[in-house]
């Protein structure tokens, strides 16, 4: 009976915006007009969570403060990560961890493994260099310093289709296009550091992680002139998996700079990095590093937990990390019935949504990150999620995963955009940006002390120019009256 009542209240809440349309605030309309975006391309819903400080929750069917086309399905861009992360917090719990395991297949005598070493991926979204290095050194500390056979990489926790990393926007070397992986090492990214050495007339080139079989120049010529388009001036060539080339020069005026690039052969990245890091840690290897399933005869040697889910969710939402979001989305199904897949995760999340919110206004997800042209949600659906999250046991982990306006995450730049001072520190938000999409969603506290959920979605070719309209909306929410 309680579930039926909750469903009825949810349906009633969704019905409210349809009969409570409002005009957009004048300052928002002005910015939309300046950006060349018609009001028909915008969907907004602002709803109170509380009344005044110390008063009761606004209840399951609050009257919206502002509703404009709130039931309209829109492309949400990265704001859809709110669905993925909150579903994961409910289904897995904030303390959930991925377990990274290393197996040995053969006897170990005097530090020598007479057989293969196996790294079995768990789908860990943040197996960065420091944690991989610690795992390999723990293998050595437990007594394996030489592998006479091969190092096997087991990616089988996920079942993934072949996909071109440049398929989304023809930018395969952009780190945000990194593809998910059962054994995702350091986001499959190379980071180059350029440091001017005026005395030598060079800019020193550093790189991480160590990567076997890839030649990287130690320096490039130093140039005079302003620091403008320094990446273009380097005339970089990343097309050869075995060699990085810089045919140009580097302006001394740029000082130290870093450049992150997705490795051109992502399928080979983990093998090359594991090989280099094993040897850098002092390990010896008789064979090669290759992909293979864990042999049935292998026995567990070392296991190590990942960071907890609450920390992973914070990275995903604050910094809008696409590949981490996809790893988490896939984990929703891999934890239920491995191997995880996008199709199985869509099914599990859809079932979760129906149980919590009913069938109406269910978001459409493809990979759970927003890096998709297929994903859709309405402002009303996202508002329902925000309200449930604010009132539920995972509220602290979820709200702290959102960027604090003007302080951190993708909304730190609101300070640079000179939003009203009262917004800074008074809103926790998730932004979304794609070609033709600009979005914001989260929570804000008004001058009155009332707390609000807010969702705004813009779908238009000029959406990127309309970001100031979203800033004005957040200001309007905060500038309520006591």
KEMIVEX-171369 format. One line per field, with one value per residue (C-alpha): residue number from 1; residue in one letter; chain; x negated, y negated, z. Coordinates in steps of 0.02 Angstrom, whole numbers, always signed. Each point is the difference from the previous one (the first is absolute). Layout:
KEMIVEX-171369
seq <- [NUM,...]
type <- [A,...]
mol <- [A,...]
px <- [X,...]
py <- [Y,...]
pz <- [Z,...]
end
This chain:
KEMIVEX-171369
seq <- [1,2,3,4,5,6,7,8,9,10,11,12,13,14,15,16,17,18,19,20,21,22,23,24,25,26,27,28,29,30,31,32,33,34,35,36,37,38,39,40,41,42,43,44,45,46,47,48,49,50,51,52,53,54,55,56,57,58,59,60,61,62,63,64,65,66,67,68,69,70,71,72,73,74,75,76,77,78,79,80,81,82,83,84,85,86,87,88,89,90,91,92,93,94,95,96,97,98,99,100,101,102,103,104,105,106,107,108,109,110,111,112,113,114,115,116,117,118,119,120,121,122,123,124,125,126,127,128,129,130,131,132,133,134,135,136,137,138,139,140,141,142,143,144,145,146,147,148,149,150,151,152,153,154,155,156,157,158,159,160,161,162,163,164,165,166,167,168,169,170,171,172,173,174,175,176,177,178,179,180,181,182,183,184,185,186,187,188,189,190,191,192,193,194,195,196,197,198,199,200,201,202,203,204,205,206,207,208,209,210,211,212,213,214,215,216,217,218,219,220,221,222,223,224,225,226,227,228,229,230,231,232,233,234,235,236,237,238,239,240,241,242,243,244,245,246,247,248,249,250,251,252,253,254,255,256,257,258,259,260,261,262,263,264,265,266,267,268,269,270,271,272,273,274,275,276,277,278,279,280,281,282,283,284,285,286,287,288,289,290,291,292,293,294,295,296,297,298,299,300,301,302,303,304,305,306,307,308,309,310,311,312,313,314,315,316,317,318,319,320,321,322,323,324,325,326,327,328,329,330,331,332,333,334,335,336,337,338,339,340,341,342,343,344,345,346,347,348,349,350,351,352,353,354,355,356,357,358,359,360,361,362,363,364,365,366,367,368,369,370,371,372,373,374,375,376,377,378,379,380,381,382,383,384,385,386,387,388,389,390,391,392,393,394,395,396,397,398,399,400,401,402,403,404,405,406,407,408,409,410,411,412,413,414,415,416,417,418,419,420,421,422,423,424,425,426,427,428,429,430,431,432,433,434,435,436,437,438,439,440,441,442,443,444,445,446,447,448,449,450,451,452,453,454,455,456,457,458,459,460,461,462,463,464,465,466,467,468,469,470,471,472,473,474,475,476,477,478,479,480,481,482]
type <- [X,X,X,X,X,X,X,X,X,X,X,X,X,X,X,X,X,X,X,X,X,X,X,X,X,X,X,X,X,X,X,X,X,X,X,X,X,X,X,X,X,X,X,X,X,X,X,X,X,X,X,X,X,X,X,X,X,X,X,X,X,X,X,X,X,X,X,X,X,X,X,X,X,X,X,X,X,X,X,X,X,X,X,X,X,X,X,X,X,X,X,X,X,X,X,X,X,X,X,X,X,X,X,X,X,X,X,X,X,X,X,X,X,X,X,X,X,X,X,X,X,X,X,X,X,X,X,X,X,X,X,X,X,X,X,X,X,X,X,X,X,X,X,X,X,X,X,X,X,X,X,X,X,X,X,X,X,X,X,X,X,X,X,X,X,X,X,X,X,X,X,X,X,X,X,X,X,X,X,X,X,X,X,X,X,X,X,X,X,X,X,X,X,X,X,X,X,X,X,X,X,X,X,X,X,X,X,X,X,X,X,X,X,X,X,X,X,X,X,X,X,X,X,X,X,X,X,X,X,X,X,X,X,X,X,X,X,X,X,X,X,X,X,X,X,X,X,X,X,X,X,X,X,X,X,X,X,X,X,X,X,X,X,X,X,X,X,X,X,X,X,X,X,X,X,X,X,X,X,X,X,X,X,X,X,X,X,X,X,X,X,X,X,X,X,X,X,X,X,X,X,X,X,X,X,X,X,X,X,X,X,X,X,X,X,X,X,X,X,X,X,X,X,X,X,X,X,X,X,X,X,X,X,X,X,X,X,X,X,X,X,X,X,X,X,X,X,X,X,X,X,X,X,X,X,X,X,X,X,X,X,X,X,X,X,X,X,X,X,X,X,X,X,X,X,X,X,X,X,X,X,X,X,X,X,X,X,X,X,X,X,X,X,X,X,X,X,X,X,X,X,X,X,X,X,X,X,X,X,X,X,X,X,X,X,X,X,X,X,X,X,X,X,X,X,X,X,X,X,X,X,X,X,X,X,X,X,X,X,X,X,X,X,X,X,X,X,X,X,X,X,X,X,X,X,X,X,X,X,X,X,X,X,X,X,X,X,X,X,X,X,X,X,X,X,X,X,X,X,X,X,X]
mol <- [A,A,A,A,A,A,A,A,A,A,A,A,A,A,A,A,A,A,A,A,A,A,A,A,A,A,A,A,A,A,A,A,A,A,A,A,A,A,A,A,A,A,A,A,A,A,A,A,A,A,A,A,A,A,A,A,A,A,A,A,A,A,A,A,A,A,A,A,A,A,A,A,A,A,A,A,A,A,A,A,A,A,A,A,A,A,A,A,A,A,A,A,A,A,A,A,A,A,A,A,A,A,A,A,A,A,A,A,A,A,A,A,A,A,A,A,A,A,A,A,A,A,A,A,A,A,A,A,A,A,A,A,A,A,A,A,A,A,A,A,A,A,A,A,A,A,A,A,A,A,A,A,A,A,A,A,A,A,A,A,A,A,A,A,A,A,A,A,A,A,A,A,A,A,A,A,A,A,A,A,A,A,A,A,A,A,A,A,A,A,A,A,A,A,A,A,A,A,A,A,A,A,A,A,A,A,A,A,A,A,A,A,A,A,A,A,A,A,A,A,A,A,A,A,A,A,A,A,A,A,A,A,A,A,A,A,A,A,A,A,A,A,A,A,A,A,A,A,A,A,A,A,A,A,A,A,A,A,A,A,A,A,A,A,A,A,A,A,A,A,A,A,A,A,A,A,A,A,A,A,A,A,A,A,A,A,A,A,A,A,A,A,A,A,A,A,A,A,A,A,A,A,A,A,A,A,A,A,A,A,A,A,A,A,A,A,A,A,A,A,A,A,A,A,A,A,A,A,A,A,A,A,A,A,A,A,A,A,A,A,A,A,A,A,A,A,A,A,A,A,A,A,A,A,A,A,A,A,A,A,A,A,A,A,A,A,A,A,A,A,A,A,A,A,A,A,A,A,A,A,A,A,A,A,A,A,A,A,A,A,A,A,A,A,A,A,A,A,A,A,A,A,A,A,A,A,A,A,A,A,A,A,A,A,A,A,A,A,A,A,A,A,A,A,A,A,A,A,A,A,A,A,A,A,A,A,A,A,A,A,A,A,A,A,A,A,A,A,A,A,A,A,A,A,A,A,A,A,A,A,A,A,A,A,A,A,A,A,A,A,A,A,A,A,A,A,A,A,A,A,A,A]
px <- [+0,-144,-78,+166,+14,-176,+33,+162,-91,-138,+126,+90,-164,-40,+172,-23,-122,+116,+132,-121,-95,-93,-92,-187,-82,-36,-188,-1,+103,-117,-153,+89,+44,-179,-60,+126,+93,+191,+96,+74,-173,-2,+70,-5,+69,-39,+84,-15,-73,+35,+103,-95,-147,+63,+166,+51,-45,+102,+85,+23,+102,-72,+61,-142,-77,-35,+54,-29,+24,-54,+73,-87,-132,-167,-180,-78,-186,-103,+144,+58,-147,+112,+111,-147,-85,+154,+62,-171,+3,+169,-37,-181,-19,-126,-129,-1,-172,-68,-128,-156,-77,-166,-17,-146,+10,-149,-117,-96,-177,-126,+93,+20,+172,-16,+152,+115,+52,+181,+72,+187,+96,+150,+65,-82,+34,-157,-146,-124,-190,-27,+122,-63,-178,+52,+85,-153,-116,+113,-18,-189,+11,+99,-141,+13,-141,-24,+129,-70,+162,+114,+100,+182,+129,+178,+130,+147,+102,+81,+66,-29,+36,-138,+13,-100,-52,+20,+176,+85,-83,-151,-117,-74,-149,+104,-8,+188,+23,-95,+97,+49,-100,+6,-180,+0,-177,-24,+144,-108,-80,-176,-45,-141,-86,-96,-128,-102,-190,-56,-185,+8,+123,+117,+162,-23,+136,+57,+135,+100,+36,-153,+52,-98,-45,+48,-137,+31,-115,-95,+7,+64,-74,+44,+76,+28,+165,+167,+78,+136,+58,-152,+74,+16,-178,-67,+65,+30,+18,+84,+50,-137,+30,-188,-55,+54,-62,-16,-57,+24,-58,+62,+18,-104,+136,+116,-100,+40,+150,+80,+92,+108,+28,+93,-120,+27,+8,+110,+10,-189,-16,+19,-123,-134,+23,+4,-159,-90,+60,-43,-178,-12,+47,-144,+97,-67,+103,-47,+151,+118,+153,+156,+188,+72,+132,-52,-49,+104,-161,-54,+2,+27,-162,+47,+164,+27,+160,+34,+49,+177,+147,+34,-172,+27,+169,-79,-130,+134,+117,-122,-115,+124,-112,+82,-97,+19,+188,+5,-102,+125,+148,-71,-32,+187,+20,-170,+38,+167,-49,-173,-56,+73,+65,+82,+161,+9,-38,+136,+121,-53,+10,+171,+63,-69,+85,+169,-8,-42,+95,+118,-5,+40,-139,-134,-166,-74,-181,-128,-162,+42,-127,+88,-131,+137,+125,+133,+20,+154,+85,+128,-29,+145,-85,-166,+93,+81,-171,-73,+143,-16,-188,+17,+118,-83,-140,-126,+31,-170,-103,+105,+5,-186,-36,+69,-111,+12,+36,-157,-105,-32,+43,+68,+94,-159,-2,+159,-114,-95,+165,+37,+165,+82,-100,+147,-3,-179,+2,+191,+34,-55,+14,-38,-26,+18,-77,+2,+18,+179,+25,-25,+72,-8,+83,-18,+43,-4,+38,+93,-18,+156,-86,+110,-86,+46,-31,-30,-16,-26,-30,-37,+1,-47,-147,-42,+11,-183,+27,+145,-100,+25,+188,-27,-107,+140,+124,-107,-12,+189,+25,-117,+78,+166,+86,+9]
py <- [+0,-118,+30,-38,-161,-54,+35,-103,-147,+11,-1,-147,-95,+28,-63,-165,-84,+31,-113,-122,-75,-161,-132,+13,-137,-157,+12,+179,-47,-145,+114,+128,-135,-62,+178,+25,+139,+1,+36,+154,+81,-12,+109,-57,+61,-82,+79,-35,+137,-92,-147,-110,+56,+115,+36,+169,+68,-76,+169,+120,-118,-175,-140,-43,-170,+4,+127,-22,+148,+112,+161,-18,+135,-87,+49,-23,+20,+38,-42,+179,+54,-46,+149,+120,-56,-8,+169,+73,-76,+81,+167,+25,-113,-141,+119,+120,+38,+89,+136,+7,+174,+76,+188,+116,+151,+106,+31,-141,+46,-124,-149,+79,+43,+150,-47,-146,-149,-56,-175,+21,-160,-42,-148,-119,-176,-74,+120,-142,+14,-14,+138,+115,-27,+43,+159,+58,-38,+99,+149,-14,-25,+163,+93,-13,-102,+94,+71,+136,+7,-142,-134,+29,-139,+60,-127,+121,-89,-104,+55,-149,-25,-57,-188,-138,-127,-137,+52,-129,-158,+49,-42,+171,-75,-104,+81,-21,+126,+139,+163,+106,+156,+144,-45,-189,-62,-188,-44,+58,-171,-70,-163,-105,-137,-140,-96,-141,+6,-169,+34,+153,-77,+146,+48,+162,+130,+112,+130,+119,+141,+101,+94,+141,-8,-182,-124,-175,-149,-65,-182,-119,-165,-153,-147,-185,-89,+3,+155,+27,+168,+86,+171,-44,-66,+167,+84,+159,+170,+134,+116,+130,+110,+23,-180,-174,-141,-188,-84,-179,-107,-62,-184,-44,-123,+146,+54,+177,+80,+173,+87,+155,+110,+165,+135,+36,+190,+14,+189,+13,-135,+107,+132,-129,-93,+158,+63,-166,-18,+181,-25,-174,+78,+123,+148,+116,+75,+146,-9,-135,-93,+56,+12,+166,+68,+58,+185,+118,+60,-174,-42,-168,-86,-181,-97,-184,-103,-153,-169,+3,-39,-166,-62,+66,-86,-164,+12,+42,-143,-138,+24,+81,+149,+96,+162,+14,-24,+138,+117,-31,+25,+168,+50,-8,+158,+82,+6,+82,+126,-14,-42,-174,-78,-162,+92,+89,-160,-94,+138,-4,-189,-1,+126,-107,-155,+85,+60,-172,-116,+99,+18,-179,-118,+135,-68,+83,+51,+71,+5,-103,-138,-124,+28,+56,-69,+124,-41,-99,-61,-129,-133,+79,+170,-73,-103,+157,+79,-154,-5,+185,-18,-150,+94,+170,+85,-34,-188,-48,+103,-59,-186,-5,+75,-158,-148,-145,-157,-104,+121,+168,+116,-64,-139,-77,-106,-88,-114,-46,-34,-125,+70,-89,+22,+76,+149,+47,+139,+5,+121,+179,+33,+118,-76,+77,-58,+75,-69,-68,+32,-102,+57,-22,+94,+10,-95,-181,-93,-165,-158,+54,+158,+108,+140,+36,+132,-74,+74,-96,+78,-91,+92,-114,-27,-158,+86,-28,-189,+11,+52,-177,+32,+149,-109,-129,+139,+57,-182,-16,+157,-64,-174,+55,-104,+45]
pz <- [+0,+42,-172,-87,+99,-45,-183,+6,+79,-131,-143,+78,+18,-183,-48,+92,-120,-147,+79,+83,-145,+39,-95,+2,+105,-102,+27,-64,-153,-36,-2,-109,-125,-3,-33,-138,+92,-6,+160,-84,+12,+191,+138,+183,+165,+169,+151,+187,+109,+163,+58,+122,+109,+136,-88,-68,-170,-141,-23,-145,-108,+16,-112,-120,+15,-187,-130,-185,-120,+145,-72,-167,-36,-30,-28,+172,-44,+156,+118,-33,+109,+147,-43,-15,+160,+109,-61,+42,+175,+33,-83,+55,+152,+29,+76,-148,-71,-151,+40,-109,+4,-52,-25,-28,-114,+47,+145,+84,+55,+68,-73,-172,-71,-116,-100,-32,+107,-25,+28,+6,-29,+109,-99,+124,-68,+77,-14,-17,-3,+188,+37,-139,+60,+178,-61,-98,+145,+116,-119,+20,+188,+11,-89,-190,-75,-163,-120,-114,-100,-55,+90,-48,+1,+32,-57,+5,+134,-138,-170,-115,-185,-116,-14,-81,+134,-130,-50,+112,-64,-108,+145,+47,+92,+121,+174,+23,-142,+91,-11,+152,+39,+123,+42,-20,+35,+26,-117,-150,-3,-27,+87,-73,+101,-87,+103,-79,+22,-72,+31,-113,-124,+29,+83,+95,-33,+141,-13,+107,+22,-49,-157,-80,-184,-28,-50,+69,-36,+152,-59,-133,-62,+102,-94,+31,-14,+92,+73,-129,-65,+74,-37,-183,-4,+62,-159,+97,-84,+106,-142,+26,+155,+17,-17,+51,-110,+25,-161,+59,+146,+168,+52,+153,+53,+39,+151,+57,-83,-1,-141,+25,-152,-19,-61,-183,+24,+156,-7,+24,+133,+156,-62,-40,+165,+108,-83,+29,+180,+46,-59,+78,+167,-17,-68,-134,-140,-111,-115,-56,+62,-90,+18,+59,+121,+173,-9,+107,+82,+57,+185,+82,+50,+41,+9,+31,+12,-104,+68,+73,-111,+88,-57,-176,-13,+54,-139,-128,+44,+49,-150,-121,-36,-142,+4,+190,-20,-131,+112,+140,-117,-57,+180,+35,-104,+31,+187,-32,-134,-81,-127,+4,-160,-52,-44,+168,+95,-94,+51,+183,+10,-85,+127,+142,-72,-17,+181,+67,-118,-107,-189,-47,-54,+11,-66,-153,+29,-119,+100,+154,-30,-115,-135,-116,-123,+57,+184,+52,+158,+51,+131,+97,+6,+58,+131,+68,+17,+85,+124,+43,+19,+116,+116,-4,+99,-140,+2,+73,-122,-147,+40,+42,-171,-83,-36,+122,-101,-25,+103,-83,-143,-164,+90,+71,-158,+54,+101,-159,-87,+140,+59,+146,+161,+93,-119,+44,+128,+4,-141,-34,-185,-143,-171,-173,-164,-173,-174,-1,+188,+159,+166,+187,+143,+187,+158,+55,+161,-14,+102,+93,+60,-111,-96,-180,-130,-171,-173,-163,-170,-163,-167,-145,-120,+99,+170,+43,-13,+121,+154,+72,-3,+116,+114,+8,+43,+148,+57,-13,+106,+135,+0,+70,+134,+186]
end
